[in-house]
């Protein structure tokens, strides 16, 4: 009894284990059913992404939303229904919406990610939207947990301000709305912006201190950043770090390209990072000056400056690598996918999911072109189906009639269309019989047919032969239009769609591949649609044309055979 009882309790457990291994993994429960969509954002620190070796905590990560990973039509026009939830689909996360442009379908929001695990593709956050009833929530800028000053240059009115609030002062500057992450400061090489920094933004001699920022120099030169004895300059295509008399040089900076620069001071060393990789290192002297005083931006520097972060800790190499990849929207690190509330599983990139992304990314002109092509496809299919049925019915009827005609001893007793439904030969035969009956051929006392009479009969049959050929070829021109016009219409939709996509990207300033790819792929869908119309129409046209050609040849042969037999039987000797 004990054994039986144990087995009865074990069976449900085994069933649950089997079910869990056999069934596909399902998505987390939807955080809130009132939200119709969400964007799953994965920070892949594993081998397939940007590999990191240490856990990072309190990271402020920018999330770029575009037509490929977010449905701007379903969301509120101002983005006030956005919510961000952790990977457990339960814990709301702090976020700040730096930019939301529903017209160009581009947005940037900063999310405070509590922990980024190393070597994992499970670092996930969800951006929810699609709830018209969601109340607007006030949110303050989110910053890295160890940052003491952060400049995001998102104030398009021209003010440079520390969004973390450590530096209360602001300074006027030219803001380029189409920067690396939202807006960027544009410096012309003649201006020098100075911001007073208090006790929070200082460190004693020897650190700890870290600074991180992005530059896009028009010409490699000048000093984008300086504070007290520390300056970070650009000379001879390289980054030059100076602290008093100490100088460190490294990295390569081509002009007119975004580059990430990081400098750490502490643990007896000065380390320079360029684009996430260590570019130089040197030891600090024993008597190193304190880094304090006003922050100076743009001394002799011409170009763009973005995402300046100052911290009184020594940033690790892994932090620099991750920051460069996340802020630069490295496609290997950041993957995003739009999901609907009706989705049952989190399958990454199923075929239907890709088609949905393309459909949502279609521009108006591409939709119009694809709509026209859809009508053309329906018409082409209708022509091919009706013509196929007609040709098959005619061919079958012709074979039956021709056998009866050749077996008949009397040329006027082969039977007409009533006995051979659909036969074009039978209809031509009936036309010939009517002409013979008018001339009383085969009746008692009828005269033999002259050559002129035979020619008249043949002319009447030939006239009907032309009408039969026209009947067989009618509407075939619609297939030729589909064959030749379909690809050109599709190409038109693609070219216009690509133009619109690039125009929108140029206006918005977000040129990363995640923003461009959906629009380009959707534009190419018009060409695919054009080929989808032309290819089946081409195959159908060629097959039908060959069958119609054979039937036409049979009709011409039959006319000659019929007139010859009539001449032999009823013609003049």
Backbone torsions as a table, in degrees:
resi	resn	phi	psi	omega
1	UNK	NA	-39.3	179.9
2	UNK	-63.7	-41.7	179.8
3	UNK	-64.5	-42.4	178.7
4	UNK	-62.6	-41.3	-179.9
5	UNK	-64.9	-40.0	179.1
6	UNK	-64.2	-40.9	179.0
7	UNK	-64.8	-37.9	-179.9
8	UNK	-65.9	-31.1	178.2
9	UNK	-80.9	-28.1	-177.9
10	UNK	-75.8	-31.2	-175.4
11	UNK	-58.0	-49.2	178.8
12	UNK	-61.2	-34.0	179.4
13	UNK	-65.1	-44.6	178.7
14	UNK	-62.9	-39.7	179.2
15	UNK	-62.0	-40.4	179.4
16	UNK	-66.0	-39.2	179.4
17	UNK	-65.3	-45.1	179.5
18	UNK	-61.0	-43.1	-179.0
19	UNK	-64.4	-38.7	-178.2
20	UNK	-68.5	-29.5	179.6
21	UNK	-87.0	-29.6	-176.0
22	UNK	-83.0	-35.1	-175.7
23	UNK	-83.7	148.8	176.2
24	UNK	-67.3	152.2	-179.8
25	UNK	-66.5	133.2	-178.6
26	UNK	-99.2	161.2	-177.5
27	UNK	-71.5	159.9	171.9
28	UNK	-60.8	153.9	176.4
29	UNK	-57.4	141.3	-179.0
30	UNK	-63.3	128.5	-174.4
31	UNK	-57.2	-44.8	-179.5
32	UNK	-148.2	120.5	-175.4
33	UNK	-66.1	-16.0	179.6
34	UNK	-72.9	-16.3	-179.8
35	UNK	-96.8	123.3	-171.9
36	UNK	-83.5	-14.1	-177.5
37	UNK	-148.0	162.9	172.3
38	UNK	-152.6	152.7	175.1
39	UNK	-109.2	120.0	177.9
40	UNK	-86.4	119.9	-179.1
41	UNK	-112.1	121.3	-178.6
42	UNK	-112.3	128.1	173.8
43	UNK	-101.7	100.1	-172.6
44	UNK	-89.3	104.1	177.0
45	UNK	-99.8	14.9	178.8
46	UNK	-88.8	-166.8	-175.2
47	UNK	-66.1	-26.2	-179.7
48	UNK	-86.1	-6.2	-179.5
49	UNK	-118.5	-132.1	174.7
50	UNK	-104.0	104.3	-172.1
51	UNK	-69.3	129.4	173.4
52	UNK	-122.2	152.2	-174.9
53	UNK	-109.8	-2.1	-179.6
54	UNK	-139.5	152.6	178.3
55	UNK	-73.7	139.5	178.7
56	UNK	-115.9	134.0	-176.1
57	UNK	-119.9	150.5	176.4
58	UNK	60.0	42.7	-176.5
59	UNK	-89.1	131.3	173.5
60	UNK	-90.5	112.1	-172.8
61	UNK	-115.1	127.6	175.7
62	UNK	-78.0	136.4	176.3
63	UNK	-116.2	120.2	179.8
64	UNK	-95.5	126.6	177.6
65	UNK	-108.7	138.3	-179.9
66	UNK	-150.3	-178.6	-174.5
67	UNK	-64.1	-19.8	-179.4
68	UNK	-80.9	-21.4	-177.8
69	UNK	-128.6	7.4	-176.5
70	UNK	-152.8	137.6	179.8
71	UNK	-96.3	97.2	-178.4
72	UNK	-69.7	-24.3	179.5
73	UNK	-68.6	-39.6	-178.8
74	UNK	-74.7	-27.2	-178.3
75	UNK	-82.9	167.1	176.1
76	UNK	-65.5	149.4	-177.9
77	UNK	-59.9	-28.3	-179.2
78	UNK	-102.7	2.5	176.7
79	UNK	73.9	15.9	-177.9
80	UNK	-75.3	-5.2	176.6
81	UNK	-95.3	9.5	178.5
82	UNK	-74.0	137.9	173.1
83	UNK	-138.3	147.8	-179.3
84	UNK	-121.4	131.6	-176.5
85	UNK	-127.9	146.0	-179.8
86	UNK	-68.2	174.3	-177.1
87	UNK	-63.3	-21.3	176.1
88	UNK	-75.1	-4.2	-179.5
89	UNK	60.6	29.0	179.8
90	UNK	-132.9	-36.9	-170.0
91	UNK	-94.0	113.5	175.8
92	UNK	-65.5	143.0	-179.8
93	UNK	-114.5	151.1	175.2
94	UNK	-71.6	140.2	177.5
95	UNK	-151.2	163.5	179.8
96	UNK	-139.0	126.8	-179.1
97	UNK	-88.6	104.3	-179.4
98	UNK	-79.4	-37.1	-177.6
99	UNK	-147.8	138.2	175.3
100	UNK	-144.0	109.8	-177.7
101	UNK	-122.7	91.7	-177.4
102	UNK	-70.7	-26.2	-179.7
103	UNK	-66.4	-46.1	178.5
104	UNK	-92.4	0.5	177.1
105	UNK	56.4	54.7	176.5
106	UNK	-141.3	140.5	177.9
107	UNK	-151.9	154.7	175.5
108	UNK	-134.0	125.2	173.2
109	UNK	-130.7	144.6	179.0
110	UNK	-99.0	130.9	-177.7
111	UNK	-118.4	132.3	176.1
112	UNK	-87.9	102.6	-177.5
113	UNK	-89.0	119.0	-175.1
114	UNK	-59.8	-45.1	-177.0
115	UNK	-145.7	136.2	173.0
116	UNK	-115.3	107.3	-176.9
117	UNK	-73.8	143.8	179.1
118	UNK	-78.6	152.2	174.7
119	UNK	55.8	42.4	-174.9
120	UNK	-141.8	145.6	172.1
121	UNK	-106.5	20.7	-179.2
122	UNK	-106.2	11.7	175.7
123	UNK	-80.9	95.6	-169.7
124	UNK	-125.5	140.3	167.3
125	UNK	-131.5	154.0	179.3
126	UNK	-117.7	132.0	175.0
127	UNK	-105.7	109.3	-177.3
128	UNK	-92.2	148.7	176.9
129	UNK	-161.2	-175.4	178.0
130	UNK	85.6	36.4	178.6
131	UNK	-131.9	99.7	-177.5
132	UNK	-64.2	-23.3	-177.0
133	UNK	-91.6	-1.7	-177.1
134	UNK	-68.1	129.7	179.1
135	UNK	-72.4	150.9	177.4
136	UNK	-70.0	136.5	179.3
137	UNK	-113.6	133.9	176.2
138	UNK	-80.4	134.2	-179.4
139	UNK	-136.7	138.9	178.3
140	UNK	-94.7	156.6	177.8
141	UNK	-56.4	136.8	178.2
142	UNK	-99.4	140.3	-177.9
143	UNK	-133.3	162.6	176.1
144	UNK	-56.4	143.4	-173.2
145	UNK	-62.3	-24.6	-178.2
146	UNK	-104.3	2.8	-177.0
147	UNK	-79.7	138.3	177.8
148	UNK	-104.8	-19.3	177.5
149	UNK	-151.9	133.2	-178.8
150	UNK	-136.8	126.6	177.8
151	UNK	-116.6	115.9	-178.0
152	UNK	-106.3	-9.9	174.8
153	UNK	54.6	41.8	-177.2
154	UNK	-97.5	-4.9	179.2
155	UNK	-81.7	99.8	-176.6
156	UNK	-69.0	-8.5	177.5
157	UNK	-77.9	-6.0	173.3
158	UNK	105.5	14.3	180.0
159	UNK	-103.4	134.9	173.5
160	UNK	-98.3	121.8	-176.0
161	UNK	-141.7	151.3	175.7
162	UNK	-82.8	111.3	-176.2
163	UNK	-70.1	-19.1	178.4
164	UNK	-79.2	-17.9	174.9
165	UNK	91.5	-0.3	-179.4
166	UNK	-69.5	-35.0	177.6
167	UNK	-107.6	112.1	-173.9
168	UNK	-77.7	-26.3	-175.2
169	UNK	-72.3	152.2	174.8
170	UNK	-124.6	164.4	-180.0
171	UNK	-141.7	141.9	178.5
172	UNK	-72.8	145.8	178.5
173	UNK	-164.6	161.3	175.5
174	UNK	-81.7	126.3	-178.8
175	UNK	-109.8	125.1	174.6
176	UNK	-92.7	115.0	-176.1
177	UNK	-65.0	-22.8	-177.0
178	UNK	-103.6	61.8	179.9
179	UNK	-91.2	-159.1	-179.9
180	UNK	-69.8	-49.8	178.8
181	UNK	-127.4	96.3	-174.3
182	UNK	68.4	-125.9	-178.7
183	UNK	-88.2	158.6	175.8
184	UNK	-138.5	152.1	176.7
185	UNK	-78.8	133.1	177.0
186	UNK	-106.4	119.5	-178.8
187	UNK	-113.4	142.3	-173.0
188	UNK	-105.8	4.5	177.8
189	UNK	90.5	-13.2	-179.7
190	UNK	-107.0	-15.5	-176.1
191	UNK	-101.1	153.2	174.4
192	UNK	-135.7	116.6	-176.5
193	UNK	-95.8	129.7	-178.1
194	UNK	-121.7	131.4	178.9
195	UNK	-124.7	123.9	178.1
196	UNK	-69.2	136.6	-179.2
197	UNK	-118.9	132.2	-178.4
198	UNK	-85.8	-161.6	-175.2
199	UNK	-66.3	-25.1	-179.3
200	UNK	-67.1	-31.8	-175.9
201	UNK	-105.7	65.4	178.1
202	UNK	-155.4	161.7	176.2
203	UNK	-150.0	152.0	179.5
204	UNK	-71.7	171.8	178.4
205	UNK	-58.3	130.7	-179.3
206	UNK	92.6	-0.1	175.5
207	UNK	90.7	-168.9	9.2
208	UNK	-82.6	147.5	-177.0
209	UNK	-160.9	140.9	176.7
210	UNK	-144.6	143.0	174.3
211	UNK	-134.9	141.1	-178.4
212	UNK	-140.5	133.2	178.2
213	UNK	-160.4	169.3	178.7
214	UNK	-115.4	141.7	176.0
215	UNK	-131.4	149.4	170.3
216	UNK	-134.9	85.1	-173.0
217	UNK	-74.5	135.4	170.9
218	UNK	-69.5	-40.7	172.5
219	UNK	-135.3	134.9	-177.5
220	UNK	-72.7	105.9	-179.7
221	UNK	176.4	165.1	179.2
222	UNK	84.7	-178.2	-179.2
223	UNK	-122.9	100.0	-180.0
224	UNK	-61.2	-31.5	-174.2
225	UNK	-141.0	142.5	173.1
226	UNK	-157.0	147.2	172.0
227	UNK	-149.2	119.5	-179.1
228	UNK	56.6	-129.5	-178.3
229	UNK	-77.0	-9.4	-177.0
230	UNK	-92.0	130.7	173.0
231	UNK	-138.9	143.6	176.9
232	UNK	-119.2	108.7	-176.3
233	UNK	-117.7	170.6	179.1
234	UNK	-122.4	119.6	-179.8
235	UNK	-144.3	139.1	175.3
236	UNK	53.5	33.9	178.6
237	UNK	77.6	8.3	-178.7
238	UNK	-126.2	169.3	176.4
239	UNK	-95.6	131.2	179.4
240	UNK	-117.5	120.3	177.0
241	UNK	-107.2	127.6	178.7
242	UNK	-125.7	134.4	170.5
243	UNK	-131.0	101.6	-173.5
244	UNK	63.5	-123.6	179.5
245	UNK	-87.2	-10.1	-179.1
246	UNK	-75.7	137.6	179.2
247	UNK	-135.9	135.7	179.1
248	UNK	-131.4	131.9	-175.5
249	UNK	-128.2	142.9	177.6
250	UNK	176.6	174.2	177.5
251	UNK	78.8	163.5	176.1
252	UNK	-125.1	128.5	-177.7
253	UNK	-125.6	98.0	174.1
254	UNK	-72.4	148.5	178.9
255	UNK	-70.5	157.4	175.4
256	UNK	60.7	33.6	175.3
257	UNK	-142.8	140.2	179.5
258	UNK	-69.5	137.6	176.9
259	UNK	-141.6	143.4	179.2
260	UNK	-99.9	132.0	-179.7
261	UNK	-122.9	133.6	176.6
262	UNK	-135.3	139.3	178.3
263	UNK	-133.4	133.4	175.6
264	UNK	-123.0	140.9	177.4
265	UNK	-126.1	121.9	-179.1
266	UNK	156.0	164.8	-179.2
267	UNK	57.9	30.7	177.2
268	UNK	76.9	13.0	-176.1
269	UNK	-139.8	156.6	167.7
270	UNK	-116.8	125.6	-176.8
271	UNK	-122.1	134.1	178.2
272	UNK	-110.0	132.0	176.3
273	UNK	-119.5	134.2	175.6
274	UNK	-127.8	121.4	-178.4
275	UNK	54.5	42.6	173.3
276	UNK	83.5	-6.1	-178.9
277	UNK	-116.0	146.9	178.9
278	UNK	-67.4	126.2	-177.2
279	UNK	-111.7	-8.1	179.7
280	UNK	-179.9	157.7	-179.9
281	UNK	-156.9	142.1	176.6
282	UNK	-150.6	158.5	-179.7
283	UNK	-81.7	146.0	175.9
284	UNK	-82.7	143.0	174.0
285	UNK	-70.0	162.0	-176.9
286	UNK	-61.7	-39.0	-179.8
287	UNK	-104.6	80.4	-179.5
288	UNK	-94.7	136.6	-177.8
289	UNK	-71.0	154.4	176.8
290	UNK	-70.7	144.9	177.4
291	UNK	-97.4	107.2	-176.5
292	UNK	-158.8	174.8	177.5
293	UNK	97.8	-172.5	-175.2
294	UNK	-62.1	151.5	173.8
295	UNK	-94.9	128.0	-177.6
296	UNK	-115.7	128.8	-178.2
297	UNK	-119.3	133.6	167.3
298	UNK	84.2	25.5	178.1
299	UNK	-68.4	104.5	180.0
300	UNK	70.8	10.5	-176.8
301	UNK	-100.4	132.9	177.9
302	UNK	-120.4	118.7	-179.3
303	UNK	152.4	-161.3	-179.2
304	UNK	-103.2	149.7	177.6
305	UNK	-134.4	134.2	-177.2
306	UNK	-147.6	154.0	173.1
307	UNK	47.5	67.4	176.8
308	UNK	-89.5	122.6	-179.2
309	UNK	-128.1	132.0	177.6
310	UNK	-120.4	134.3	-179.7
311	UNK	-137.0	146.4	177.1
312	UNK	-97.9	45.4	171.0
313	UNK	-137.2	165.3	176.0
314	UNK	-92.9	108.6	179.3
315	UNK	-67.7	144.4	179.4
316	UNK	-84.5	165.5	176.5
317	UNK	-62.9	-34.8	178.9
318	UNK	-67.2	-37.0	177.2
319	UNK	-63.4	-44.0	179.3
320	UNK	-62.6	-42.8	-179.3
321	UNK	-63.5	-45.6	-178.5
322	UNK	-67.4	-41.9	-179.0
323	UNK	-62.1	-44.4	178.8
324	UNK	-61.1	-43.5	-177.7
325	UNK	-70.5	-40.6	-176.5
326	UNK	-75.0	-42.6	-179.5
327	UNK	-74.0	-29.0	177.4
328	UNK	-86.4	3.1	177.8
329	UNK	58.0	48.2	176.6
330	UNK	-64.0	122.3	-175.1
331	UNK	-63.5	-25.4	179.4
332	UNK	-72.7	-28.5	-179.5
333	UNK	-88.8	-49.3	-172.5
334	UNK	-101.9	118.2	174.5
335	UNK	-121.2	138.7	-178.0
336	UNK	-135.5	149.9	-176.5
337	UNK	-149.3	131.1	176.9
338	UNK	-80.6	134.7	178.1
339	UNK	-129.7	145.8	177.9
340	UNK	-101.4	160.3	-179.1
341	UNK	-65.6	-22.1	179.3
342	UNK	-85.8	-6.5	-179.8
343	UNK	-65.8	137.2	-178.7
344	UNK	-95.8	-21.7	-175.6
345	UNK	-139.4	163.6	-177.6
346	UNK	-96.6	24.0	-176.5
347	UNK	-51.6	128.6	-176.3
348	UNK	-83.6	109.1	168.9
349	UNK	73.8	40.1	171.8
350	UNK	-64.8	161.8	-177.0
351	UNK	-56.8	-44.6	-179.6
352	UNK	-63.6	-35.4	178.6
353	UNK	-63.9	-41.3	179.0
354	UNK	-64.8	-43.7	179.2
355	UNK	-61.9	-37.7	177.9
356	UNK	-63.2	-41.4	177.6
357	UNK	-61.2	-43.8	-179.9
358	UNK	-64.0	-43.2	-178.6
359	UNK	-63.2	-39.4	-179.7
360	UNK	-71.2	-23.5	-177.1
361	UNK	-90.5	-2.4	-177.8
362	UNK	-64.9	134.3	173.2
363	UNK	-81.0	168.5	-175.4
364	UNK	-61.7	-42.0	-178.5
365	UNK	-64.3	-38.9	178.8
366	UNK	-65.6	-37.9	177.3
367	UNK	-63.6	-40.6	178.5
368	UNK	-63.7	-46.2	-179.4
369	UNK	-62.8	-45.1	-179.6
370	UNK	-65.6	-34.9	175.7
371	UNK	-62.8	-43.9	177.5
372	UNK	-63.2	-42.3	179.4
373	UNK	-64.7	-34.6	177.7
374	UNK	-63.9	-41.7	176.5
375	UNK	-62.8	-42.2	178.6
376	UNK	-62.3	-38.6	179.5
377	UNK	-65.9	-42.0	178.7
378	UNK	-61.6	-43.8	179.8
379	UNK	-64.6	-43.6	-179.9
380	UNK	-61.7	-42.0	178.7
381	UNK	-64.9	-42.3	178.3
382	UNK	-60.5	-43.9	178.4
383	UNK	-62.6	-45.1	-177.2
384	UNK	-65.6	-39.9	-179.7
385	UNK	-67.5	-49.8	-178.1
386	UNK	-65.1	-40.2	179.8
387	UNK	-69.3	-36.3	177.7
388	UNK	-63.0	-45.4	178.3
389	UNK	-61.9	-42.8	179.8
390	UNK	-63.0	-46.6	-177.7
391	UNK	-64.6	-43.8	-179.9
392	UNK	-64.9	-41.9	178.7
393	UNK	-65.3	-42.3	179.7
394	UNK	-65.5	-43.4	-178.8
395	UNK	-64.6	-42.0	178.6
396	UNK	-64.7	-45.2	178.8
397	UNK	-63.0	-39.0	-179.7
398	UNK	-63.9	-40.6	179.9
399	UNK	-63.3	-43.0	179.3
400	UNK	-65.8	-43.2	-179.3
401	UNK	-66.2	-43.3	-176.8
402	UNK	-62.5	-37.7	178.0
403	UNK	-65.2	-42.4	179.5
404	UNK	-67.4	-38.2	-179.0
405	UNK	-63.9	-43.2	-177.3
406	UNK	-75.2	-24.4	178.4
407	UNK	-83.3	-20.8	-176.3
408	UNK	-70.7	133.2	178.5
409	UNK	-75.6	-28.6	178.4
410	UNK	-107.4	125.0	-177.5
411	UNK	-61.9	-20.1	-178.5
412	UNK	-97.9	12.3	-176.9
413	UNK	-127.6	34.3	-177.3
414	UNK	-87.1	-14.4	-177.6
415	UNK	89.4	142.9	-175.3
416	UNK	-102.0	-151.5	-175.9
417	UNK	-69.0	-23.1	178.9
418	UNK	-62.4	-34.0	178.5
419	UNK	-88.9	-18.7	-175.9
420	UNK	-135.1	78.9	-173.8
421	UNK	-60.0	134.9	175.6
422	UNK	82.2	-3.5	-175.4
423	UNK	-78.2	121.9	175.0
424	UNK	-71.1	-29.9	177.3
425	UNK	-66.6	-37.0	178.9
426	UNK	-66.0	-36.3	178.2
427	UNK	-69.2	-38.3	175.4
428	UNK	-65.4	-37.6	178.8
429	UNK	-63.4	-42.2	179.2
430	UNK	-65.1	-36.8	175.9
431	UNK	-61.2	-43.0	178.5
432	UNK	-64.7	-40.6	179.3
433	UNK	-61.9	-40.9	-180.0
434	UNK	-61.5	-39.7	178.4
435	UNK	-67.3	-37.2	178.0
436	UNK	-69.9	-38.8	179.9
437	UNK	-66.1	-34.0	175.9
438	UNK	-61.2	-31.6	-178.1
439	UNK	-95.4	10.3	176.9
440	UNK	57.1	31.0	179.2
441	UNK	-68.0	133.9	179.4
442	UNK	87.2	-7.7	177.9
443	UNK	-89.2	163.3	-177.8
444	UNK	-64.6	129.3	177.6
445	UNK	84.0	2.4	-179.2
446	UNK	-73.2	145.2	179.1
447	UNK	-80.7	156.9	175.2
448	UNK	-67.0	147.7	-176.8
449	UNK	-78.4	134.4	177.4
450	UNK	-82.5	172.7	178.6
451	UNK	-64.7	-36.7	179.3
452	UNK	-64.9	-39.3	178.5
453	UNK	-65.2	-42.1	178.8
454	UNK	-63.2	-39.5	178.2
455	UNK	-65.1	-35.6	178.3
456	UNK	-66.1	-42.6	177.9
457	UNK	-61.6	-45.3	-178.7
458	UNK	-63.8	-38.2	178.9
459	UNK	-62.4	-39.8	178.4
460	UNK	-64.7	-41.0	-180.0
461	UNK	-67.9	-40.4	179.0
462	UNK	-61.6	-36.5	178.2
463	UNK	-62.6	-43.3	177.4
464	UNK	-68.6	-31.0	177.2
465	UNK	-61.8	-41.7	177.9
466	UNK	-62.3	-41.7	179.7
467	UNK	-65.4	-38.6	177.8
468	UNK	-64.2	-39.9	178.3
469	UNK	-64.9	-39.9	177.7
470	UNK	-64.1	-38.6	179.0
471	UNK	-64.1	-41.5	-179.8
472	UNK	-68.5	-35.3	-176.2
473	UNK	-91.8	-4.2	-179.4
474	UNK	-61.8	141.1	179.4
475	UNK	72.1	-3.5	176.8
476	UNK	-65.6	-25.8	178.2
477	UNK	-62.2	-28.1	178.0
478	UNK	-64.4	-33.3	176.8
479	UNK	-69.7	-40.0	178.6
480	UNK	-65.6	-34.4	175.8
481	UNK	-64.5	-42.4	178.9
482	UNK	-64.4	-38.8	-177.9
483	UNK	-67.1	-47.4	-175.9
484	UNK	-86.4	-35.1	-175.7
485	UNK	-85.8	-29.6	-177.6
486	UNK	-56.8	-53.9	-179.9
487	UNK	-61.9	-36.1	-180.0
488	UNK	-68.5	-39.7	175.7
489	UNK	-63.2	-44.0	178.4
490	UNK	-61.4	-41.5	178.2
491	UNK	-63.9	-39.2	176.8
492	UNK	-59.9	-46.4	178.9
493	UNK	-61.5	-38.8	179.9
494	UNK	-66.6	-47.2	-178.0
495	UNK	-61.9	-46.4	-179.9
496	UNK	-65.9	-40.1	178.7
497	UNK	-62.5	-41.2	177.5
498	UNK	-65.1	-41.1	177.7
499	UNK	-60.2	-45.7	-179.6
500	UNK	-64.6	-40.8	-179.8
501	UNK	-61.2	-47.7	-179.4
502	UNK	-67.9	-35.0	177.3
503	UNK	-63.8	-42.2	178.8
504	UNK	-65.7	-40.7	179.0
505	UNK	-64.6	-41.7	179.1
506	UNK	-63.2	-38.9	180.0
507	UNK	-69.9	-34.9	-176.3
508	UNK	-88.3	-25.6	177.7
509	UNK	83.8	1.7	179.4
510	UNK	-95.7	105.4	-172.7
511	UNK	-109.1	16.2	179.1
512	UNK	-73.1	158.1	-172.4
513	UNK	-63.3	-30.2	-179.8
514	UNK	-65.9	-28.1	178.6
515	UNK	-83.0	-33.6	-176.2
516	UNK	-81.9	-41.9	-170.0
517	UNK	-55.9	-47.4	-177.5
518	UNK	-61.0	-40.5	-179.8
519	UNK	-65.9	-42.3	179.1
520	UNK	-65.9	-45.1	-179.9
521	UNK	-62.3	-40.4	178.6
522	UNK	-66.2	-37.5	177.6
523	UNK	-63.5	-39.0	178.6
524	UNK	-66.0	-21.1	178.6
525	UNK	-61.4	-28.6	177.7
526	UNK	-66.0	-41.4	177.0
527	UNK	-65.4	-40.7	177.4
528	UNK	-60.6	-41.4	179.0
529	UNK	-63.5	-41.0	178.3
530	UNK	-61.8	-43.5	177.5
531	UNK	-68.2	-33.6	177.8
532	UNK	-64.8	-26.3	174.8
533	UNK	-82.0	-44.4	-171.9
534	UNK	-71.6	-39.8	-172.9
535	UNK	-65.2	-52.8	177.6
536	UNK	-64.0	-34.1	177.8
537	UNK	-65.1	-36.6	178.3
538	UNK	-64.9	-47.7	179.2
539	UNK	-61.9	-45.7	-179.0
540	UNK	-63.7	-41.6	-179.2
541	UNK	-62.9	-46.0	-178.1
542	UNK	-63.3	-41.1	-179.9
543	UNK	-66.6	-47.0	-179.7
544	UNK	-64.4	-40.7	-179.4
545	UNK	-61.7	-40.2	179.3
546	UNK	-67.0	-39.5	179.2
547	UNK	-67.7	-41.9	179.4
548	UNK	-65.2	-38.0	178.0
549	UNK	-61.9	-41.6	179.0
550	UNK	-65.2	-42.4	179.7
551	UNK	-64.4	-41.0	178.4
552	UNK	-62.6	-41.1	178.0
553	UNK	-64.1	-40.1	177.7
554	UNK	-61.9	-38.8	-179.9
555	UNK	-66.2	-42.0	179.4
556	UNK	-64.2	-41.7	178.5
557	UNK	-65.1	-40.0	-179.5
558	UNK	-64.0	-42.0	-179.8
559	UNK	-58.4	-46.0	179.1
560	UNK	-64.3	-40.8	-179.4
561	UNK	-66.2	-41.7	-179.7
562	UNK	-63.5	-49.6	-178.6
563	UNK	-63.0	-37.1	179.0
564	UNK	-64.2	-43.2	-179.9
565	UNK	-67.5	-38.3	177.4
566	UNK	-63.2	-42.7	-179.9
567	UNK	-63.7	-38.7	-179.8
568	UNK	-66.0	-38.5	-173.6
569	UNK	-87.6	-42.3	-171.0
570	UNK	-119.9	3.1	-178.7
571	UNK	-84.0	169.9	178.2
572	UNK	-68.0	144.6	-179.9
573	UNK	-70.6	NA	NA
